[in-house]
Amino acid sequence: MIGKSSWFQRRKYGGWGITPRTSQGWLYILISIILLVLFRQISAYLFFGGLAVLMLDILHIMATLKKDELETRVEALAERNGAWTMIAALIIGIFFQVAQSASGDLQGVDPFLLIALFSGAIVKSISNWWLERKGIDK
Amino acid sequence: MTTRIREYRQKLHLTQAELADQVGVRRETIVFLEQGKYNPSLKLAHTIAKTLKSSIEEIFDLE
């Protein structure tokens, strides 16, 4: 793709994604922002097309980031803690909306909350199945 | 776990960064290993021992 994983490191604090660690990484971010602003002025299709390419490139960079075994383990534990927190928040949100629906203040539960919870459970199941079949080298 | 990584590293006149490069990990990982704060995988332990021209038993002590 376009950006190289050696220009970036994983974002550890304040969310998910990547952080530039070289001047090329910062240049990549700057050029991406400038292009998106330009595309937005020209056409919505060009803007969303450019955004899609950028998202795919960032996902590719994240998937190919080089991490040693300590960083991989730290990342796994941090992501697990983040996931458990999000799951707890989603469950509390769903129960809250169920209670509000029962009292007539709300029309049902937001489907995106349920989609988030179930899609996470499905991905976890697939990951467990796949990793137990394949094994982990690190 | 205690390690003798620092002792063997200094015998070979290697910095933490140089050892990290040769072994294929970050310098922070070598720091954690020297402080006994991280148990490496067998593969990493073997690579470190080989780089330091010694054996796993000499470098790492699980006591």
N, CA and C atoms of all chains as a GROMACS GRO file, in nm:
protein
  603
    1MET      N    1   0.083  -0.118   0.000
    1MET     CA    2   0.000   0.000   0.000
    1MET      C    3   0.089   0.126   0.000
    2ILE      N    4   0.039   0.233   0.062
    2ILE     CA    5   0.108   0.363   0.047
    2ILE      C    6   0.203   0.389   0.165
    3GLY      N    7   0.151   0.392   0.285
    3GLY     CA    8   0.233   0.419   0.403
    3GLY      C    9   0.309   0.294   0.445
    4LYS      N   10   0.424   0.316   0.511
    4LYS     CA   11   0.503   0.201   0.558
    4LYS      C   12   0.490   0.189   0.709
    5SER      N   13   0.484   0.065   0.756
    5SER     CA   14   0.466   0.045   0.901
    5SER      C   15   0.587   0.094   0.980
    6SER      N   16   0.704   0.100   0.916
    6SER     CA   17   0.823   0.146   0.989
    6SER      C   18   0.815   0.296   1.022
    7TRP      N   19   0.722   0.368   0.961
    7TRP     CA   20   0.706   0.510   0.989
    7TRP      C   21   0.620   0.533   1.114
    8PHE      N   22   0.555   0.428   1.164
    8PHE     CA   23   0.456   0.443   1.270
    8PHE      C   24   0.480   0.347   1.385
    9GLN      N   25   0.415   0.377   1.497
    9GLN     CA   26   0.409   0.284   1.608
    9GLN      C   27   0.264   0.278   1.653
   10ARG      N   28   0.232   0.172   1.729
   10ARG     CA   29   0.092   0.158   1.771
   10ARG      C   30   0.059   0.268   1.873
   11ARG      N   31  -0.065   0.313   1.865
   11ARG     CA   32  -0.110   0.414   1.962
   11ARG      C   33  -0.134   0.343   2.094
   12LYS      N   34  -0.065   0.389   2.200
   12LYS     CA   35  -0.078   0.323   2.330
   12LYS      C   36  -0.175   0.399   2.420
   13TYR      N   37  -0.175   0.530   2.408
   13TYR     CA   38  -0.253   0.613   2.499
   13TYR      C   39  -0.355   0.695   2.421
   14GLY      N   40  -0.472   0.707   2.476
   14GLY     CA   41  -0.572   0.794   2.413
   14GLY      C   42  -0.638   0.736   2.290
   15GLY      N   43  -0.667   0.606   2.290
   15GLY     CA   44  -0.744   0.551   2.178
   15GLY      C   45  -0.669   0.446   2.099
   16TRP      N   46  -0.718   0.422   1.979
   16TRP     CA   47  -0.664   0.318   1.894
   16TRP      C   48  -0.608   0.381   1.767
   17GLY      N   49  -0.524   0.305   1.698
   17GLY     CA   50  -0.469   0.355   1.572
   17GLY      C   51  -0.318   0.356   1.574
   18ILE      N   52  -0.260   0.450   1.501
   18ILE     CA   53  -0.116   0.458   1.487
   18ILE      C   54  -0.068   0.600   1.518
   19THR      N   55   0.058   0.609   1.557
   19THR     CA   56   0.120   0.738   1.584
   19THR      C   57   0.248   0.745   1.502
   20PRO      N   58   0.272   0.858   1.434
   20PRO     CA   59   0.396   0.868   1.356
   20PRO      C   60   0.518   0.862   1.447
   21ARG      N   61   0.622   0.790   1.401
   21ARG     CA   62   0.747   0.788   1.479
   21ARG      C   63   0.865   0.837   1.397
   22THR      N   64   0.842   0.866   1.271
   22THR     CA   65   0.948   0.922   1.186
   22THR      C   66   0.893   1.044   1.113
   23SER      N   67   0.984   1.119   1.050
   23SER     CA   68   0.939   1.237   0.975
   23SER      C   69   0.850   1.195   0.858
   24GLN      N   70   0.879   1.076   0.801
   24GLN     CA   71   0.794   1.028   0.690
   24GLN      C   72   0.651   1.004   0.738
   25GLY      N   73   0.639   0.955   0.860
   25GLY     CA   74   0.506   0.931   0.916
   25GLY      C   75   0.428   1.060   0.931
   26TRP      N   76   0.494   1.163   0.984
   26TRP     CA   77   0.428   1.293   1.000
   26TRP      C   78   0.390   1.352   0.863
   27LEU      N   79   0.479   1.333   0.765
   27LEU     CA   80   0.452   1.384   0.629
   27LEU      C   81   0.331   1.311   0.570
   28TYR      N   82   0.323   1.182   0.594
   28TYR     CA   83   0.210   1.100   0.546
   28TYR      C   84   0.079   1.155   0.601
   29ILE      N   85   0.078   1.186   0.732
   29ILE     CA   86  -0.044   1.238   0.797
   29ILE      C   87  -0.080   1.374   0.738
   30LEU      N   88   0.022   1.461   0.724
   30LEU     CA   89  -0.002   1.596   0.674
   30LEU      C   90  -0.058   1.593   0.532
   31ILE      N   91   0.005   1.512   0.446
   31ILE     CA   92  -0.040   1.503   0.306
   31ILE      C   93  -0.180   1.444   0.299
   32SER      N   94  -0.209   1.346   0.384
   32SER     CA   95  -0.343   1.285   0.385
   32SER      C   96  -0.449   1.388   0.419
   33ILE      N   97  -0.420   1.470   0.520
   33ILE     CA   98  -0.517   1.573   0.562
   33ILE      C   99  -0.537   1.674   0.450
   34ILE      N  100  -0.427   1.720   0.389
   34ILE     CA  101  -0.436   1.820   0.281
   34ILE      C  102  -0.518   1.763   0.166
   35LEU      N  103  -0.490   1.638   0.128
   35LEU     CA  104  -0.562   1.577   0.015
   35LEU      C  105  -0.711   1.564   0.046
   36LEU      N  106  -0.743   1.522   0.168
   36LEU     CA  107  -0.884   1.505   0.204
   36LEU      C  108  -0.957   1.640   0.202
   37VAL      N  109  -0.892   1.744   0.249
   37VAL     CA  110  -0.953   1.878   0.247
   37VAL      C  111  -0.976   1.921   0.101
   38LEU      N  112  -0.876   1.895   0.015
   38LEU     CA  113  -0.889   1.930  -0.127
   38LEU      C  114  -1.002   1.851  -0.192
   39PHE      N  115  -1.004   1.720  -0.164
   39PHE     CA  116  -1.106   1.633  -0.224
   39PHE      C  117  -1.246   1.677  -0.181
   40ARG      N  118  -1.256   1.721  -0.056
   40ARG     CA  119  -1.387   1.764  -0.005
   40ARG      C  120  -1.438   1.885  -0.081
   41GLN      N  121  -1.345   1.970  -0.124
   41GLN     CA  122  -1.383   2.090  -0.201
   41GLN      C  123  -1.428   2.053  -0.343
   42ILE      N  124  -1.370   1.943  -0.395
   42ILE     CA  125  -1.398   1.906  -0.535
   42ILE      C  126  -1.528   1.827  -0.545
   43SER      N  127  -1.534   1.716  -0.467
   43SER     CA  128  -1.654   1.633  -0.477
   43SER      C  129  -1.664   1.541  -0.356
   44ALA      N  130  -1.787   1.512  -0.315
   44ALA     CA  131  -1.811   1.422  -0.201
   44ALA      C  132  -1.763   1.281  -0.233
   45TYR      N  133  -1.780   1.237  -0.358
   45TYR     CA  134  -1.737   1.101  -0.398
   45TYR      C  135  -1.586   1.088  -0.385
   46LEU      N  136  -1.514   1.192  -0.430
   46LEU     CA  137  -1.368   1.191  -0.423
   46LEU      C  138  -1.323   1.189  -0.277
   47PHE      N  139  -1.392   1.266  -0.196
   47PHE     CA  140  -1.359   1.272  -0.053
   47PHE      C  141  -1.378   1.135   0.013
   48PHE      N  142  -1.495   1.074  -0.007
   48PHE     CA  143  -1.521   0.945   0.058
   48PHE      C  144  -1.434   0.835  -0.001
   49GLY      N  145  -1.404   0.846  -0.131
   49GLY     CA  146  -1.312   0.750  -0.193
   49GLY      C  147  -1.174   0.762  -0.131
   50GLY      N  148  -1.127   0.886  -0.118
   50GLY     CA  149  -0.997   0.909  -0.057
   50GLY      C  150  -0.993   0.862   0.088
   51LEU      N  151  -1.103   0.887   0.160
   51LEU     CA  152  -1.112   0.845   0.300
   51LEU      C  153  -1.106   0.692   0.311
   52ALA      N  154  -1.176   0.625   0.219
   52ALA     CA  155  -1.176   0.478   0.219
   52ALA      C  156  -1.034   0.425   0.194
   53VAL      N  157  -0.964   0.486   0.099
   53VAL     CA  158  -0.826   0.443   0.069
   53VAL      C  159  -0.737   0.466   0.191
   54LEU      N  160  -0.753   0.581   0.256
   54LEU     CA  161  -0.674   0.613   0.374
   54LEU      C  162  -0.700   0.512   0.486
   55MET      N  163  -0.829   0.481   0.511
   55MET     CA  164  -0.865   0.386   0.617
   55MET      C  165  -0.804   0.248   0.589
   56LEU      N  166  -0.813   0.206   0.462
   56LEU     CA  167  -0.756   0.074   0.426
   56LEU      C  168  -0.605   0.074   0.445
   57ASP      N  169  -0.541   0.185   0.408
   57ASP     CA  170  -0.396   0.193   0.422
   57ASP      C  171  -0.356   0.190   0.569
   58ILE      N  172  -0.430   0.263   0.650
   58ILE     CA  173  -0.401   0.265   0.795
   58ILE      C  174  -0.422   0.126   0.855
   59LEU      N  175  -0.526   0.057   0.812
   59LEU     CA  176  -0.549  -0.080   0.862
   59LEU      C  177  -0.434  -0.171   0.821
   60HIS      N  178  -0.386  -0.154   0.699
   60HIS     CA  179  -0.273  -0.234   0.652
   60HIS      C  180  -0.147  -0.204   0.733
   61ILE      N  181  -0.125  -0.075   0.762
   61ILE     CA  182  -0.009  -0.036   0.843
   61ILE      C  183  -0.019  -0.100   0.983
   62MET      N  184  -0.139  -0.092   1.041
   62MET     CA  185  -0.160  -0.147   1.176
   62MET      C  186  -0.136  -0.298   1.177
   63ALA      N  187  -0.182  -0.365   1.068
   63ALA     CA  188  -0.168  -0.511   1.062
   63ALA      C  189  -0.023  -0.553   1.042
   64THR      N  190   0.058  -0.466   0.985
   64THR     CA  191   0.197  -0.503   0.955
   64THR      C  192   0.298  -0.436   1.048
   65LEU      N  193   0.249  -0.369   1.154
   65LEU     CA  194   0.341  -0.307   1.250
   65LEU      C  195   0.428  -0.415   1.313
   66LYS      N  196   0.557  -0.387   1.321
   66LYS     CA  197   0.647  -0.486   1.382
   66LYS      C  198   0.648  -0.464   1.533
   67LYS      N  199   0.620  -0.573   1.604
   67LYS     CA  200   0.623  -0.565   1.749
   67LYS      C  201   0.701  -0.684   1.801
   68ASP      N  202   0.781  -0.662   1.907
   68ASP     CA  203   0.848  -0.779   1.965
   68ASP      C  204   0.751  -0.846   2.062
   69GLU      N  205   0.795  -0.957   2.122
   69GLU     CA  206   0.701  -1.038   2.199
   69GLU      C  207   0.650  -0.965   2.323
   70LEU      N  208   0.734  -0.884   2.385
   70LEU     CA  209   0.688  -0.811   2.504
   70LEU      C  210   0.579  -0.712   2.466
   71GLU      N  211   0.601  -0.638   2.358
   71GLU     CA  212   0.502  -0.539   2.315
   71GLU      C  213   0.372  -0.608   2.271
   72THR      N  214   0.384  -0.724   2.207
   72THR     CA  215   0.265  -0.800   2.166
   72THR      C  216   0.184  -0.841   2.288
   73ARG      N  217   0.254  -0.888   2.393
   73ARG     CA  218   0.183  -0.931   2.514
   73ARG      C  219   0.119  -0.812   2.585
   74VAL      N  220   0.193  -0.702   2.594
   74VAL     CA  221   0.139  -0.581   2.660
   74VAL      C  222   0.015  -0.532   2.584
   75GLU      N  223   0.026  -0.531   2.449
   75GLU     CA  224  -0.087  -0.486   2.367
   75GLU      C  225  -0.208  -0.577   2.387
   76ALA      N  226  -0.184  -0.710   2.392
   76ALA     CA  227  -0.295  -0.805   2.409
   76ALA      C  228  -0.367  -0.780   2.541
   77LEU      N  229  -0.291  -0.760   2.648
   77LEU     CA  230  -0.353  -0.738   2.779
   77LEU      C  231  -0.426  -0.603   2.784
   78ALA      N  232  -0.364  -0.499   2.725
   78ALA     CA  233  -0.428  -0.367   2.723
   78ALA      C  234  -0.557  -0.371   2.641
   79GLU      N  235  -0.554  -0.438   2.526
   79GLU     CA  236  -0.674  -0.448   2.442
   79GLU      C  237  -0.782  -0.528   2.514
   80ARG      N  238  -0.742  -0.633   2.585
   80ARG     CA  239  -0.839  -0.712   2.662
   80ARG      C  240  -0.907  -0.625   2.766
   81ASN      N  241  -0.828  -0.547   2.839
   81ASN     CA  242  -0.886  -0.458   2.942
   81ASN      C  243  -0.980  -0.357   2.879
   82GLY      N  244  -0.940  -0.301   2.764
   82GLY     CA  245  -1.026  -0.205   2.693
   82GLY      C  246  -1.155  -0.271   2.648
   83ALA      N  247  -1.144  -0.393   2.594
   83ALA     CA  248  -1.263  -0.465   2.547
   83ALA      C  249  -1.359  -0.493   2.661
   84TRP      N  250  -1.307  -0.540   2.776
   84TRP     CA  251  -1.394  -0.569   2.890
   84TRP      C  252  -1.466  -0.444   2.939
   85THR      N  253  -1.396  -0.331   2.936
   85THR     CA  254  -1.458  -0.205   2.978
   85THR      C  255  -1.570  -0.166   2.883
   86MET      N  256  -1.544  -0.180   2.751
   86MET     CA  257  -1.646  -0.147   2.652
   86MET      C  258  -1.766  -0.240   2.664
   87ILE      N  259  -1.740  -0.369   2.688
   87ILE     CA  260  -1.850  -0.466   2.703
   87ILE      C  261  -1.936  -0.428   2.822
   88ALA      N  262  -1.872  -0.393   2.932
   88ALA     CA  263  -1.947  -0.353   3.052
   88ALA      C  264  -2.033  -0.231   3.023
   89ALA      N  265  -1.976  -0.133   2.952
   89ALA     CA  266  -2.051  -0.011   2.919
   89ALA      C  267  -2.168  -0.043   2.827
   90LEU      N  268  -2.146  -0.132   2.729
   90LEU     CA  269  -2.253  -0.170   2.637
   90LEU      C  270  -2.367  -0.241   2.712
   91ILE      N  271  -2.331  -0.334   2.801
   91ILE     CA  272  -2.433  -0.409   2.875
   91ILE      C  273  -2.513  -0.314   2.964
   92ILE      N  274  -2.443  -0.224   3.031
   92ILE     CA  275  -2.513  -0.125   3.116
   92ILE      C  276  -2.605  -0.040   3.030
   93GLY      N  277  -2.556   0.001   2.911
   93GLY     CA  278  -2.638   0.082   2.821
   93GLY      C  279  -2.762   0.008   2.775
   94ILE      N  280  -2.745  -0.121   2.741
   94ILE     CA  281  -2.858  -0.202   2.694
   94ILE      C  282  -2.961  -0.217   2.806
   95PHE      N  283  -2.916  -0.251   2.927
   95PHE     CA  284  -3.009  -0.267   3.039
   95PHE      C  285  -3.082  -0.135   3.068
   96PHE      N  286  -3.008  -0.024   3.056
   96PHE     CA  287  -3.068   0.106   3.081
   96PHE      C  288  -3.178   0.135   2.979
   97GLN      N  289  -3.151   0.102   2.852
   97GLN     CA  290  -3.251   0.126   2.747
   97GLN      C  291  -3.369   0.030   2.761
   98VAL      N  292  -3.344  -0.092   2.806
   98VAL     CA  293  -3.454  -0.186   2.830
   98VAL      C  294  -3.545  -0.131   2.939
   99ALA      N  295  -3.482  -0.079   3.045
   99ALA     CA  296  -3.559  -0.022   3.156
   99ALA      C  297  -3.639   0.100   3.110
  100GLN      N  298  -3.577   0.182   3.027
  100GLN     CA  299  -3.646   0.300   2.975
  100GLN      C  300  -3.761   0.260   2.885
  101SER      N  301  -3.742   0.153   2.804
  101SER     CA  302  -3.849   0.105   2.715
  101SER      C  303  -3.966   0.054   2.798
  102ALA      N  304  -3.933  -0.018   2.906
  102ALA     CA  305  -4.037  -0.074   2.992
  102ALA      C  306  -4.120   0.037   3.056
  103SER      N  307  -4.054   0.149   3.085
  103SER     CA  308  -4.128   0.259   3.148
  103SER      C  309  -4.192   0.351   3.044
  104GLY      N  310  -4.172   0.317   2.918
  104GLY     CA  311  -4.238   0.392   2.810
  104GLY      C  312  -4.161   0.516   2.766
  105ASP      N  313  -4.042   0.541   2.822
  105ASP     CA  314  -3.966   0.661   2.785
  105ASP      C  315  -3.891   0.644   2.653
  106LEU      N  316  -3.875   0.519   2.609
  106LEU     CA  317  -3.793   0.492   2.490
  106LEU      C  318  -3.858   0.382   2.407
  107GLN      N  319  -3.839   0.388   2.274
  107GLN     CA  320  -3.893   0.284   2.187
  107GLN      C  321  -3.787   0.179   2.159
  108GLY      N  322  -3.767   0.082   2.248
  108GLY     CA  323  -3.675  -0.028   2.220
  108GLY      C  324  -3.529   0.009   2.243
  109VAL      N  325  -3.445  -0.088   2.218
  109VAL     CA  326  -3.300  -0.074   2.241
  109VAL      C  327  -3.232  -0.034   2.109
  110ASP      N  328  -3.136   0.056   2.118
  110ASP     CA  329  -3.059   0.096   2.000
  110ASP      C  330  -2.994  -0.029   1.939
  111PRO      N  331  -3.024  -0.064   1.813
  111PRO     CA  332  -2.969  -0.187   1.754
  111PRO      C  333  -2.816  -0.185   1.744
  112PHE      N  334  -2.758  -0.066   1.735
  112PHE     CA  335  -2.612  -0.060   1.723
  112PHE      C  336  -2.543  -0.110   1.849
  113LEU      N  337  -2.607  -0.094   1.964
  113LEU     CA  338  -2.548  -0.147   2.088
  113LEU      C  339  -2.544  -0.300   2.082
  114LEU      N  340  -2.656  -0.357   2.033
  114LEU     CA  341  -2.664  -0.503   2.024
  114LEU      C  342  -2.567  -0.555   1.917
  115ILE      N  343  -2.559  -0.484   1.805
  115ILE     CA  344  -2.468  -0.524   1.697
  115ILE      C  345  -2.324  -0.522   1.747
  116ALA      N  346  -2.288  -0.416   1.822
  116ALA     CA  347  -2.151  -0.404   1.874
  116ALA      C  348  -2.119  -0.522   1.966
  117LEU      N  349  -2.213  -0.555   2.055
  117LEU     CA  350  -2.189  -0.662   2.151
  117LEU      C  351  -2.178  -0.798   2.082
  118PHE      N  352  -2.273  -0.827   1.993
  118PHE     CA  353  -2.274  -0.958   1.927
  118PHE      C  354  -2.161  -0.972   1.826
  119SER      N  355  -2.128  -0.866   1.755
  119SER     CA  356  -2.018  -0.877   1.659
  119SER      C  357  -1.886  -0.899   1.733
  120GLY      N  358  -1.870  -0.836   1.848
  120GLY     CA  359  -1.751  -0.859   1.930
  120GLY      C  360  -1.743  -1.003   1.976
  121ALA      N  361  -1.857  -1.059   2.018
  121ALA     CA  362  -1.861  -1.197   2.065
  121ALA      C  363  -1.828  -1.293   1.951
  122ILE      N  364  -1.877  -1.263   1.832
  122ILE     CA  365  -1.850  -1.349   1.715
  122ILE      C  366  -1.702  -1.345   1.679
  123VAL      N  367  -1.644  -1.225   1.677
  123VAL     CA  368  -1.502  -1.211   1.644
  123VAL      C  369  -1.417  -1.283   1.748
  124LYS      N  370  -1.455  -1.273   1.875
  124LYS     CA  371  -1.381  -1.341   1.981
  124LYS      C  372  -1.386  -1.493   1.960
  125SER      N  373  -1.505  -1.544   1.927
  125SER     CA  374  -1.521  -1.688   1.906
  125SER      C  375  -1.435  -1.736   1.790
  126ILE      N  376  -1.440  -1.660   1.680
  126ILE     CA  377  -1.361  -1.697   1.562
  126ILE      C  378  -1.212  -1.692   1.595
  127SER      N  379  -1.171  -1.589   1.668
  127SER     CA  380  -1.030  -1.574   1.705
  127SER      C  381  -0.984  -1.690   1.791
  128ASN      N  382  -1.065  -1.729   1.890
  128ASN     CA  383  -1.030  -1.843   1.976
  128ASN      C  384  -1.015  -1.970   1.892
  129TRP      N  385  -1.115  -1.996   1.807
  129TRP     CA  386  -1.114  -2.117   1.724
  129TRP      C  387  -0.992  -2.119   1.633
  130TRP      N  388  -0.967  -2.007   1.566
  130TRP     CA  389  -0.857  -2.000   1.471
  130TRP      C  390  -0.721  -2.014   1.538
  131LEU      N  391  -0.703  -1.942   1.651
  131LEU     CA  392  -0.573  -1.944   1.718
  131LEU      C  393  -0.545  -2.080   1.782
  132GLU      N  394  -0.651  -2.148   1.828
  132GLU     CA  395  -0.629  -2.281   1.887
  132GLU      C  396  -0.595  -2.384   1.780
  133ARG      N  397  -0.643  -2.360   1.659
  133ARG     CA  398  -0.608  -2.448   1.548
  133ARG      C  399  -0.466  -2.419   1.499
  134LYS      N  400  -0.437  -2.293   1.482
  134LYS     CA  401  -0.314  -2.249   1.418
  134LYS      C  402  -0.198  -2.247   1.517
  135GLY      N  403  -0.224  -2.219   1.645
  135GLY     CA  404  -0.116  -2.201   1.741
  135GLY      C  405  -0.060  -2.061   1.732
  136ILE      N  406   0.018  -2.025   1.832
  136ILE     CA  407   0.078  -1.891   1.833
  136ILE      C  408   0.229  -1.909   1.838
  137ASP      N  409   0.296  -1.846   1.744
  137ASP     CA  410   0.441  -1.860   1.735
  137ASP      C  411   0.511  -1.780   1.844
  138LYS      N  412   0.457  -1.661   1.878
  138LYS     CA  413   0.524  -1.572   1.974
  138LYS      C  414   0.476  -1.599   2.116
  139MET      N  415   1.237  -1.410   3.852
  139MET     CA  416   1.344  -1.458   3.765
  139MET      C  417   1.459  -1.357   3.764
  140THR      N  418   1.580  -1.408   3.772
  140THR     CA  419   1.696  -1.318   3.760
  140THR      C  420   1.774  -1.355   3.634
  141THR      N  421   1.843  -1.257   3.580
  141THR     CA  422   1.922  -1.285   3.460
  141THR      C  423   2.062  -1.227   3.475
  142ARG      N  424   2.153  -1.281   3.395
  142ARG     CA  425   2.290  -1.230   3.392
  142ARG      C  426   2.316  -1.166   3.256
  143ILE      N  427   2.210  -1.114   3.197
  143ILE     CA  428   2.222  -1.055   3.064
  143ILE      C  429   2.318  -0.936   3.067
  144ARG      N  430   2.302  -0.851   3.166
  144ARG     CA  431   2.386  -0.731   3.174
  144ARG      C  432   2.534  -0.770   3.183
  145GLU      N  433   2.560  -0.871   3.270
  145GLU     CA  434   2.700  -0.913   3.291
  145GLU      C  435   2.761  -0.964   3.161
  146TYR      N  436   2.689  -1.050   3.090
  146TYR     CA  437   2.741  -1.108   2.966
  146TYR      C  438   2.745  -1.003   2.855
  147ARG      N  439   2.647  -0.911   2.858
  147ARG     CA  440   2.643  -0.805   2.756
  147ARG      C  441   2.766  -0.716   2.769
  148GLN      N  442   2.798  -0.682   2.896
  148GLN     CA  443   2.911  -0.591   2.918
  148GLN      C  444   3.044  -0.659   2.885
  149LYS      N  445   3.048  -0.791   2.905
  149LYS     CA  446   3.170  -0.866   2.867
  149LYS      C  447   3.196  -0.853   2.718
  150LEU      N  448   3.088  -0.849   2.639
  150LEU     CA  449   3.101  -0.838   2.493
  150LEU      C  450   3.100  -0.693   2.446
  151HIS      N  451   3.100  -0.600   2.542
  151HIS     CA  452   3.102  -0.456   2.512
  151HIS      C  453   2.985  -0.415   2.422
  152LEU      N  454   2.869  -0.465   2.457
  152LEU     CA  455   2.748  -0.430   2.382
  152LEU      C  456   2.662  -0.336   2.466
  153THR      N  457   2.600  -0.239   2.399
  153THR     CA  458   2.501  -0.156   2.468
  153THR      C  459   2.368  -0.231   2.464
  154GLN      N  460   2.272  -0.182   2.542
  154GLN     CA  461   2.140  -0.244   2.542
  154GLN      C  462   2.078  -0.235   2.402
  155ALA      N  463   2.097  -0.121   2.336
  155ALA     CA  464   2.041  -0.101   2.203
  155ALA      C  465   2.105  -0.196   2.101
  156GLU      N  466   2.236  -0.217   2.114
  156GLU     CA  467   2.305  -0.307   2.020
  156GLU      C  468   2.258  -0.450   2.040
  157LEU      N  469   2.246  -0.491   2.165
  157LEU     CA  470   2.196  -0.626   2.192
  157LEU      C  471   2.054  -0.642   2.140
  158ALA      N  472   1.972  -0.540   2.163
  158ALA     CA  473   1.833  -0.545   2.117
  158ALA      C  474   1.827  -0.561   1.966
  159ASP      N  475   1.912  -0.487   1.895
  159ASP     CA  476   1.915  -0.496   1.748
  159ASP      C  477   1.954  -0.635   1.702
  160GLN      N  478   2.056  -0.691   1.768
  160GLN     CA  479   2.105  -0.823   1.726
  160GLN      C  480   2.003  -0.932   1.755
  161VAL      N  481   1.929  -0.914   1.864
  161VAL     CA  482   1.832  -1.016   1.904
  161VAL      C  483   1.698  -0.997   1.831
  162GLY      N  484   1.672  -0.873   1.788
  162GLY     CA  485   1.548  -0.845   1.714
  162GLY      C  486   1.433  -0.801   1.803
  163VAL      N  487   1.466  -0.732   1.912
  163VAL     CA  488   1.362  -0.678   2.000
  163VAL      C  489   1.391  -0.530   2.025
  164ARG      N  490   1.299  -0.465   2.099
  164ARG     CA  491   1.322  -0.325   2.134
  164ARG      C  492   1.418  -0.315   2.251
  165ARG      N  493   1.480  -0.199   2.265
  165ARG     CA  494   1.572  -0.178   2.378
  165ARG      C  495   1.498  -0.193   2.510
  166GLU      N  496   1.371  -0.147   2.512
  166GLU     CA  497   1.291  -0.156   2.635
  166GLU      C  498   1.277  -0.301   2.681
  167THR      N  499   1.269  -0.392   2.586
  167THR     CA  500   1.256  -0.534   2.622
  167THR      C  501   1.383  -0.582   2.691
  168ILE      N  502   1.500  -0.541   2.642
  168ILE     CA  503   1.626  -0.579   2.706
  168ILE      C  504   1.632  -0.520   2.847
  169VAL      N  505   1.586  -0.396   2.864
  169VAL     CA  506   1.584  -0.332   2.996
  169VAL      C  507   1.499  -0.416   3.092
  170PHE      N  508   1.379  -0.454   3.048
  170PHE     CA  509   1.290  -0.534   3.132
  170PHE      C  510   1.352  -0.669   3.166
  171LEU      N  511   1.418  -0.729   3.068
  171LEU     CA  512   1.480  -0.860   3.091
  171LEU      C  513   1.593  -0.847   3.193
  172GLU      N  514   1.675  -0.745   3.181
  172GLU     CA  515   1.788  -0.727   3.274
  172GLU      C  516   1.737  -0.701   3.415
  173GLN      N  517   1.621  -0.638   3.426
  173GLN     CA  518   1.565  -0.609   3.558
  173GLN      C  519   1.484  -0.727   3.612
  174GLY      N  520   1.475  -0.834   3.531
  174GLY     CA  521   1.400  -0.951   3.575
  174GLY      C  522   1.250  -0.929   3.580
  175LYS      N  523   1.202  -0.831   3.502
  175LYS     CA  524   1.059  -0.797   3.505
  175LYS      C  525   0.980  -0.868   3.395
  176TYR      N  526   1.049  -0.947   3.314
  176TYR     CA  527   0.979  -1.011   3.202
  176TYR      C  528   1.037  -1.151   3.180
  177ASN      N  529   0.947  -1.251   3.167
  177ASN     CA  530   0.991  -1.387   3.134
  177ASN      C  531   0.982  -1.406   2.983
  178PRO      N  532   1.096  -1.422   2.917
  178PRO     CA  533   1.092  -1.432   2.771
  178PRO      C  534   1.043  -1.570   2.728
  179SER      N  535   1.004  -1.577   2.601
  179SER     CA  536   0.970  -1.707   2.545
  179SER      C  537   1.099  -1.788   2.530
  180LEU      N  538   1.083  -1.917   2.509
  180LEU     CA  539   1.200  -2.006   2.492
  180LEU      C  540   1.280  -1.961   2.371
  181LYS      N  541   1.209  -1.922   2.266
  181LYS     CA  542   1.274  -1.878   2.142
  181LYS      C  543   1.362  -1.755   2.167
  182LEU      N  544   1.306  -1.657   2.241
  182LEU     CA  545   1.381  -1.535   2.268
  182LEU      C  546   1.498  -1.563   2.361
  183ALA      N  547   1.473  -1.646   2.463
  183ALA     CA  548   1.580  -1.681   2.558
  183ALA      C  549   1.695  -1.749   2.484
  184HIS      N  550   1.661  -1.838   2.391
  184HIS     CA  551   1.764  -1.908   2.314
  184HIS      C  552   1.843  -1.811   2.226
  185THR      N  553   1.770  -1.716   2.164
  185THR     CA  554   1.836  -1.618   2.078
  185THR      C  555   1.931  -1.529   2.159
  186ILE      N  556   1.886  -1.488   2.276
  186ILE     CA  557   1.970  -1.404   2.362
  186ILE      C  558   2.095  -1.481   2.406
  187ALA      N  559   2.074  -1.606   2.449
  187ALA     CA  560   2.188  -1.685   2.496
  187ALA      C  561   2.288  -1.706   2.383
  188LYS      N  562   2.238  -1.733   2.265
  188LYS     CA  563   2.326  -1.755   2.149
  188LYS      C  564   2.403  -1.627   2.115
  189THR      N  565   2.334  -1.513   2.121
  189THR     CA  566   2.399  -1.385   2.090
  189THR      C  567   2.506  -1.352   2.193
  190LEU      N  568   2.481  -1.389   2.318
  190LEU     CA  569   2.577  -1.362   2.425
  190LEU      C  570   2.679  -1.474   2.440
  191LYS      N  571   2.677  -1.567   2.345
  191LYS     CA  572   2.774  -1.676   2.339
  191LYS      C  573   2.774  -1.759   2.469
  192SER      N  574   2.653  -1.788   2.514
  192SER     CA  575   2.642  -1.866   2.638
  192SER      C  576   2.521  -1.958   2.625
  193SER      N  577   2.476  -2.011   2.739
  193SER     CA  578   2.362  -2.101   2.738
  193SER      C  579   2.247  -2.038   2.816
  194ILE      N  580   2.126  -2.089   2.791
  194ILE     CA  581   2.007  -2.038   2.863
  194ILE      C  582   2.026  -2.054   3.013
  195GLU      N  583   2.081  -2.169   3.056
  195GLU     CA  584   2.097  -2.197   3.199
  195GLU      C  585   2.194  -2.099   3.264
  196GLU      N  586   2.294  -2.055   3.189
  196GLU     CA  587   2.390  -1.960   3.242
  196GLU      C  588   2.330  -1.820   3.255
  197ILE      N  589   2.246  -1.785   3.159
  197ILE     CA  590   2.193  -1.647   3.151
  197ILE      C  591   2.070  -1.629   3.241
  198PHE      N  592   1.982  -1.727   3.243
  198PHE     CA  593   1.855  -1.711   3.311
  198PHE      C  594   1.846  -1.804   3.433
  199ASP      N  595   1.792  -1.749   3.542
  199ASP     CA  596   1.774  -1.828   3.664
  199ASP      C  597   1.631  -1.806   3.710
  200LEU      N  598   1.552  -1.915   3.712
  200LEU     CA  599   1.411  -1.901   3.744
  200LEU      C  600   1.383  -1.894   3.894
  201GLU      N  601   1.486  -1.903   3.977
  201GLU     CA  602   1.466  -1.899   4.123
  201GLU      C  603   1.413  -1.764   4.168
   0.00000   0.00000   0.00000
